[in-house]
Amino acid sequence: MAKSWECDGVPKDGKSYPHQNPPGKHDPYENFGADCVICGLPKEAMIGDKSKPPVKAIAAAITGVLTLAVISGYQIWQSQSCRGNKQKINGICIAVDSTVAISSTLSASTSAPTSSPSAAISPAAPVNTYPTLKVANVPTVIFRYGGSTSFAPLRNPAIVERINQAHPGYQLVYTEPPSGNKPGSGIGIKMLIDGQLSFSQSSRPVKDAKYKAAKERNFQLEQIPVAIDGIAIYINPQISISGLTVSQIRDIFTGKITNWKQVSGSDLAITVISRDPQDGGTPEYFQETVLGKADFASSAKPYVRDTTSGIKKVATTPGGIGYATASEVCNQSLVKTLPIGREINKGFITPCNGKEVNKAVFAKDTYPITRRLFVIVKRDGKLDEQSGVAYANMLLSDEGQQIVNQAGLVPLR
């Protein structure tokens, strides 16, 4: 796995990054991919001479410490409002089961470090925060949307109906990609640029090439973060191992490890199951972040069409292993999710508490593979822009963030 790097939201190369979202300084965050999970800055932006910090940086640091002290006191006060074994994370009371989240064989002294980036993740203007789904400036017409399969829990008919009840004239129609294309973030953004969607959903940041393609058509794209998600590793239920490190996962999915006995399992060949990284945001993110941009093992081909197909294939393939958004896997009985860890001596952390998503470890960043989910808005000054902003505002409202939480994703606040 690529060496980790830290981002605090302030470019060290002196350059301006207009696509940074949210813009400005945030709490330091350890990243493993090409872009910062919090603000989207590229790794290159954080390369600079740290031996001579500028006066502004020192002043900002002092201000940050004072601000953190105030925020910490407020968070302590907030945490007292949750009852029982629940903890307030990102403004939502989440049940925390420490005996399930971290392997019992791991002592407290070797627990993975915890940090909560939630305070740094906030929607950028002009997106606003509302108490309920009844947000302002919602157009009344039928809108087509689509994209990332990681948003499947938020496409639940009951959730769509709640939106329709709040805004009867705002009708959402999920749109499949054209024949011959597989659903995913990439095709969703392409369909948005091509005018086939009013807004799209993505599990990865927008690529520079897509920003350029949109600009050539006289409009801008904006990615608005609405939730945090974790990627779960799942295996055929007949496989018996305690967990995998991220480096072992990389070696399995790139074909370096080919038998389960190489990772303390039985003598059984490993079959890698994956979607095409050219189609979906999740496989693309997985390839870039976990595999270090290396190719998938040959056993992964032919690629499966979607997460449902992947789960079915792993369930019927002895030695099968796959990955997907945790909220799509935790409630499955056909496969078994696997605890994972950054390093062996840091212990393994499970993405699920029984059939529920282990949202606490995603929010605290103790789980190794997390990312943000985005609503991609077409800034064209027309109805498409209005519909996308309205949808993002609904998900970022107090009620919307509760819906995100209930869907098995982690709210931003």
C-alpha positions as CSV (number, residue, x, y, z in Angstrom):
1,M,0.0,0.0,0.0
2,A,1.2,3.5,-0.8
3,K,2.7,5.5,2.1
4,S,0.2,7.6,4.0
5,W,0.3,11.4,3.8
6,E,-1.4,14.2,5.8
7,C,-3.6,17.0,4.7
8,D,-4.9,20.0,6.6
9,G,-6.6,21.7,3.8
10,V,-3.9,24.3,3.2
11,P,-1.9,23.8,0.0
12,K,1.9,23.8,0.6
13,D,2.9,24.4,-3.0
14,G,1.4,27.9,-3.1
15,K,-1.1,26.9,-5.8
16,S,-4.9,27.5,-5.9
17,Y,-7.2,24.5,-6.2
18,P,-10.7,25.7,-7.2
19,H,-12.2,22.2,-6.9
20,Q,-11.3,21.9,-3.2
21,N,-14.5,21.1,-1.3
22,P,-14.9,22.2,1.4
23,P,-12.3,25.0,0.9
24,G,-9.9,26.2,3.6
25,K,-8.1,24.7,6.6
26,H,-9.4,21.6,8.4
27,D,-8.1,19.2,11.1
28,P,-5.1,17.2,9.9
29,Y,-6.2,13.9,8.2
30,E,-4.1,10.9,7.3
31,N,-4.7,9.8,3.7
32,F,-3.7,6.8,1.7
33,G,-5.0,7.6,-1.8
34,A,-4.2,10.3,-4.4
35,D,-6.6,12.9,-3.0
36,C,-7.6,14.0,0.5
37,V,-10.7,12.3,1.7
38,I,-11.8,15.5,3.5
39,C,-11.3,18.2,1.0
40,G,-10.2,16.6,-2.3
41,L,-6.8,18.3,-2.5
42,P,-4.2,16.2,-4.4
43,K,-1.3,14.7,-2.6
44,E,1.1,17.0,-4.5
45,A,-0.5,20.1,-3.0
46,M,0.8,19.1,0.5
47,I,4.4,18.9,-0.6
48,G,6.3,21.9,0.7
49,D,9.1,23.1,3.0
50,K,7.7,22.6,6.5
51,S,11.0,23.6,8.2
52,K,10.1,27.3,8.0
53,P,6.4,27.8,8.7
54,P,5.1,31.2,7.6
55,V,3.8,33.7,10.1
56,K,0.3,33.2,8.8
57,A,0.6,29.5,9.4
58,I,1.7,30.1,13.0
59,A,-1.1,32.5,13.6
60,A,-3.6,30.1,12.1
61,A,-2.3,27.3,14.3
62,I,-2.8,29.3,17.4
63,T,-6.3,30.2,16.3
64,G,-6.9,26.6,15.5
65,V,-5.9,25.5,19.0
66,L,-8.2,28.1,20.6
67,T,-11.0,27.1,18.3
68,L,-10.4,23.4,19.0
69,A,-10.7,24.1,22.7
70,V,-14.1,25.7,22.3
71,I,-15.3,23.0,19.9
72,S,-14.1,20.3,22.3
73,G,-16.0,21.7,25.2
74,Y,-19.1,22.0,23.0
75,Q,-18.7,18.4,21.8
76,I,-18.3,17.2,25.4
77,W,-21.6,19.0,26.2
78,Q,-23.2,17.5,23.1
79,S,-22.2,13.9,23.9
80,Q,-24.1,14.1,27.2
81,S,-27.4,14.2,25.3
82,C,-27.1,10.6,24.2
83,R,-28.4,7.8,26.4
84,G,-27.4,4.3,27.0
85,N,-24.5,3.0,25.0
86,K,-24.9,5.6,22.3
87,Q,-22.3,8.2,21.4
88,K,-22.9,11.4,19.5
89,I,-20.8,11.3,16.3
90,N,-21.3,14.0,13.6
91,G,-24.4,15.2,15.6
92,I,-26.1,11.8,15.4
93,C,-26.5,9.4,18.4
94,I,-24.9,6.1,17.2
95,A,-24.8,2.9,19.2
96,V,-21.2,1.9,19.9
97,D,-20.3,-1.7,20.7
98,S,-16.6,-1.7,21.5
99,T,-16.6,-5.4,22.0
100,V,-17.6,-6.0,18.4
101,A,-15.8,-3.1,16.8
102,I,-12.3,-4.2,17.8
103,S,-11.0,-7.7,18.1
104,S,-11.0,-8.9,21.7
105,T,-7.4,-10.1,21.3
106,L,-6.2,-6.5,20.9
107,S,-5.1,-4.7,24.0
108,A,-6.0,-1.1,24.7
109,S,-2.3,-0.1,24.3
110,T,-2.2,-1.3,20.7
111,S,-5.5,0.1,19.5
112,A,-5.5,2.0,16.2
113,P,-5.4,5.8,16.7
114,T,-8.8,7.5,16.5
115,S,-9.6,10.8,15.0
116,S,-12.9,12.4,13.9
117,P,-12.8,14.4,10.7
118,S,-16.5,15.3,11.0
119,A,-16.0,18.8,12.2
120,A,-13.9,19.5,9.0
121,I,-16.5,18.2,6.6
122,S,-19.2,20.7,5.8
123,P,-21.1,21.6,2.6
124,A,-19.8,24.5,0.6
125,A,-21.9,27.6,-0.2
126,P,-24.4,28.1,-1.7
127,V,-25.7,24.8,-0.3
128,N,-27.6,25.5,2.9
129,T,-28.6,23.6,6.1
130,Y,-32.3,23.1,6.9
131,P,-34.0,21.4,9.8
132,T,-36.3,19.2,7.6
133,L,-36.6,18.0,4.1
134,K,-38.7,21.0,3.3
135,V,-35.9,23.0,1.9
136,A,-36.2,26.2,-0.2
137,N,-36.1,26.6,-4.0
138,V,-37.3,23.1,-5.0
139,P,-38.5,22.9,-8.6
140,T,-41.7,21.1,-9.5
141,V,-41.0,18.8,-12.4
142,I,-39.7,15.2,-13.1
143,F,-35.9,14.8,-12.7
144,R,-33.7,11.9,-13.8
145,Y,-30.8,10.9,-11.6
146,G,-28.4,8.0,-11.3
147,G,-24.7,7.0,-10.9
148,S,-23.0,5.3,-8.0
149,T,-24.3,2.0,-6.7
150,S,-23.1,3.0,-3.2
151,F,-26.1,5.3,-3.1
152,A,-28.5,2.3,-3.4
153,P,-29.6,2.5,0.2
154,L,-30.7,6.1,-0.4
155,R,-32.7,5.1,-3.4
156,N,-35.0,3.0,-1.2
157,P,-38.6,3.6,-2.3
158,A,-39.5,4.6,1.2
159,I,-36.9,7.4,1.2
160,V,-37.9,8.6,-2.2
161,E,-41.5,8.7,-1.0
162,R,-40.5,10.8,2.0
163,I,-38.9,13.3,-0.4
164,N,-42.0,13.3,-2.5
165,Q,-44.2,13.9,0.5
166,A,-42.1,16.9,1.5
167,H,-42.2,18.2,-2.1
168,P,-45.1,16.6,-4.1
169,G,-44.0,18.3,-7.4
170,Y,-40.4,17.2,-7.1
171,Q,-40.4,13.8,-8.7
172,L,-37.2,11.7,-8.9
173,V,-36.8,8.9,-11.5
174,Y,-33.7,6.7,-11.2
175,T,-32.2,6.2,-14.6
176,E,-30.2,3.2,-15.7
177,P,-27.2,3.7,-18.0
178,P,-27.5,3.1,-21.7
179,S,-27.4,-0.5,-22.9
180,G,-24.0,-2.0,-22.8
181,N,-22.9,0.2,-19.8
182,K,-22.6,-0.8,-16.2
183,P,-24.0,1.4,-13.4
184,G,-21.5,3.4,-11.4
185,S,-20.1,6.8,-10.6
186,G,-18.2,7.2,-13.9
187,I,-21.1,6.5,-16.2
188,G,-23.3,8.7,-14.0
189,I,-21.1,11.7,-14.4
190,K,-20.8,11.1,-18.1
191,M,-24.6,10.9,-18.4
192,L,-24.8,14.2,-16.5
193,I,-22.4,15.9,-18.8
194,D,-24.2,14.5,-21.8
195,G,-27.6,15.9,-20.6
196,Q,-29.1,12.5,-19.7
197,L,-29.3,13.3,-16.0
198,S,-30.3,16.3,-14.0
199,F,-27.7,15.4,-11.3
200,S,-25.6,12.3,-10.4
201,Q,-24.4,10.5,-7.4
202,S,-20.7,9.5,-7.0
203,S,-18.6,7.6,-4.6
204,R,-15.4,9.3,-5.8
205,P,-14.3,12.8,-6.5
206,V,-14.9,14.2,-10.0
207,K,-11.8,13.8,-12.3
208,D,-10.2,16.8,-13.9
209,A,-11.0,15.5,-17.3
210,K,-14.7,15.6,-16.4
211,Y,-14.5,19.2,-15.1
212,K,-12.8,20.1,-18.4
213,A,-15.5,18.3,-20.5
214,A,-18.2,20.2,-18.6
215,K,-16.5,23.5,-19.1
216,E,-16.3,22.8,-22.8
217,R,-20.1,22.6,-22.8
218,N,-20.4,26.0,-20.9
219,F,-21.2,24.8,-17.5
220,Q,-19.4,23.8,-14.3
221,L,-19.6,20.6,-12.1
222,E,-19.7,20.8,-8.4
223,Q,-19.3,17.9,-6.0
224,I,-21.2,18.2,-2.7
225,P,-20.3,15.7,0.0
226,V,-23.4,14.3,1.8
227,A,-22.2,11.2,3.7
228,I,-19.2,9.1,4.8
229,D,-19.0,5.5,3.7
230,G,-16.8,2.5,4.4
231,I,-15.8,-0.4,2.1
232,A,-16.3,-3.9,3.4
233,I,-14.4,-6.9,2.4
234,Y,-16.6,-10.0,2.1
235,I,-15.8,-13.7,1.6
236,N,-17.5,-17.0,0.9
237,P,-19.0,-18.2,4.3
238,Q,-17.0,-21.4,4.2
239,I,-13.7,-19.5,4.5
240,S,-12.4,-19.3,8.1
241,I,-9.8,-16.6,8.9
242,S,-9.7,-14.0,11.7
243,G,-9.1,-11.0,9.4
244,L,-6.8,-9.4,6.9
245,T,-4.4,-6.4,6.8
246,V,-4.7,-3.8,4.1
247,S,-1.4,-5.0,2.6
248,Q,-2.7,-8.6,2.5
249,I,-5.9,-7.4,0.8
250,R,-3.8,-5.6,-1.8
251,D,-1.7,-8.7,-2.4
252,I,-4.8,-10.9,-2.8
253,F,-6.6,-8.5,-5.2
254,T,-3.5,-8.1,-7.3
255,G,-2.8,-11.8,-7.5
256,K,0.4,-12.0,-5.3
257,I,-1.5,-14.1,-2.7
258,T,-3.4,-16.9,-4.5
259,N,-4.3,-19.4,-1.7
260,W,-6.0,-18.9,1.6
261,K,-3.3,-20.9,3.4
262,Q,-1.0,-18.0,2.8
263,V,-3.0,-15.9,5.2
264,S,-3.7,-18.6,7.8
265,G,-6.7,-20.1,6.1
266,S,-7.3,-23.6,4.6
267,D,-5.6,-24.9,1.4
268,L,-8.1,-23.3,-1.0
269,A,-7.5,-21.2,-4.1
270,I,-8.5,-17.6,-3.9
271,T,-10.9,-16.2,-6.5
272,V,-11.1,-12.4,-6.7
273,I,-14.5,-10.9,-7.6
274,S,-14.7,-7.2,-8.7
275,R,-16.6,-4.8,-10.7
276,D,-14.8,-3.0,-13.6
277,P,-12.8,0.0,-12.2
278,Q,-13.6,1.8,-15.5
279,D,-17.3,1.8,-14.6
280,G,-17.7,2.3,-10.9
281,G,-16.5,4.8,-8.3
282,T,-16.1,2.1,-5.7
283,P,-13.8,-0.3,-7.8
284,E,-11.9,2.8,-9.1
285,Y,-11.4,4.1,-5.5
286,F,-10.4,0.6,-4.3
287,Q,-7.9,0.2,-7.1
288,E,-6.3,3.6,-6.5
289,T,-6.3,3.6,-2.7
290,V,-6.0,0.0,-1.6
291,L,-4.1,-1.5,-4.6
292,G,-1.9,1.5,-5.2
293,K,-3.2,1.8,-8.8
294,A,-2.0,-1.8,-9.6
295,D,-4.1,-4.0,-11.8
296,F,-6.6,-6.5,-10.4
297,A,-5.7,-10.2,-10.5
298,S,-6.5,-12.1,-13.7
299,S,-9.1,-14.1,-11.7
300,A,-11.2,-11.0,-11.3
301,K,-12.1,-11.1,-15.0
302,P,-14.7,-11.2,-16.4
303,Y,-15.8,-8.4,-14.1
304,V,-19.3,-8.6,-12.5
305,R,-21.9,-6.0,-13.4
306,D,-22.9,-4.7,-10.0
307,T,-22.7,-5.4,-6.2
308,T,-25.6,-7.8,-6.3
309,S,-23.9,-9.9,-8.9
310,G,-20.7,-9.8,-6.9
311,I,-22.3,-11.0,-3.7
312,K,-24.0,-13.9,-5.5
313,K,-20.8,-14.9,-7.2
314,V,-18.7,-14.9,-4.0
315,A,-21.5,-16.8,-2.2
316,T,-21.3,-19.6,-4.8
317,T,-17.6,-19.6,-5.4
318,P,-15.4,-21.6,-2.8
319,G,-12.5,-19.3,-2.0
320,G,-14.3,-16.2,-3.3
321,I,-13.6,-12.7,-2.0
322,G,-15.1,-9.3,-3.0
323,Y,-15.7,-5.8,-1.7
324,A,-18.5,-3.3,-1.6
325,T,-20.1,-0.4,0.3
326,A,-20.7,-1.7,3.8
327,S,-24.4,-0.8,3.8
328,E,-24.9,-3.1,0.9
329,V,-23.2,-6.1,2.5
330,C,-23.7,-6.0,6.3
331,N,-27.3,-7.2,6.0
332,Q,-26.5,-10.1,3.6
333,S,-26.7,-13.7,4.8
334,L,-25.1,-15.2,1.6
335,V,-21.6,-13.9,2.4
336,K,-19.5,-13.1,5.4
337,T,-17.8,-9.7,6.1
338,L,-14.2,-9.7,7.2
339,P,-12.5,-7.7,9.9
340,I,-9.5,-5.8,8.6
341,G,-6.7,-3.7,10.0
342,R,-4.0,-1.3,8.8
343,E,-1.3,-3.5,10.4
344,I,-1.3,-6.8,12.2
345,N,-0.2,-5.3,15.5
346,K,-3.0,-2.8,15.3
347,G,-5.7,-5.5,15.4
348,F,-8.7,-6.1,13.1
349,I,-11.8,-3.9,13.0
350,T,-15.1,-5.2,11.7
351,P,-17.3,-3.1,9.3
352,C,-20.5,-4.6,10.7
353,N,-22.2,-5.0,14.1
354,G,-24.3,-8.0,13.3
355,K,-26.5,-7.0,10.4
356,E,-25.9,-3.3,11.0
357,V,-23.1,-1.0,9.7
358,N,-20.4,-0.2,12.3
359,K,-20.8,3.5,11.7
360,A,-18.8,4.5,14.8
361,V,-15.5,3.2,13.4
362,F,-16.2,4.9,10.0
363,A,-16.9,8.2,11.6
364,K,-13.8,8.0,13.9
365,D,-11.6,6.9,11.0
366,T,-10.4,3.8,12.9
367,Y,-11.6,1.6,10.0
368,P,-9.0,1.5,7.3
369,I,-11.1,2.0,4.1
370,T,-13.5,5.0,4.2
371,R,-14.4,7.7,1.7
372,R,-17.0,10.4,1.1
373,L,-20.1,10.2,-1.1
374,F,-21.0,13.1,-3.3
375,V,-24.0,14.6,-5.1
376,I,-22.7,16.0,-8.5
377,V,-24.4,19.2,-9.5
378,K,-24.5,20.7,-13.0
379,R,-24.0,24.4,-12.5
380,D,-25.8,25.7,-15.6
381,G,-28.1,28.2,-14.0
382,K,-31.1,26.2,-15.1
383,L,-33.5,23.6,-13.7
384,D,-30.9,20.8,-13.6
385,E,-28.8,22.9,-11.2
386,Q,-31.8,23.8,-9.1
387,S,-32.8,20.1,-8.8
388,G,-29.3,19.0,-7.8
389,V,-28.8,21.7,-5.2
390,A,-32.3,20.9,-3.8
391,Y,-31.5,17.2,-3.5
392,A,-28.2,17.9,-1.8
393,N,-29.9,20.4,0.6
394,M,-32.4,17.7,1.5
395,L,-29.8,15.1,2.4
396,L,-27.8,17.7,4.3
397,S,-30.8,18.9,6.3
398,D,-31.2,17.6,9.9
399,E,-33.8,15.2,8.8
400,G,-31.8,14.2,5.7
401,Q,-28.7,13.4,7.8
402,Q,-31.0,11.2,10.0
403,I,-32.1,9.4,6.8
404,V,-28.5,9.0,5.8
405,N,-27.8,7.5,9.2
406,Q,-30.8,5.1,9.0
407,A,-29.7,4.0,5.5
408,G,-26.4,2.6,7.0
409,L,-24.2,5.5,5.9
410,V,-22.4,7.9,8.2
411,P,-23.8,11.5,8.4
412,L,-21.4,14.4,7.9
413,R,-22.7,16.3,11.0
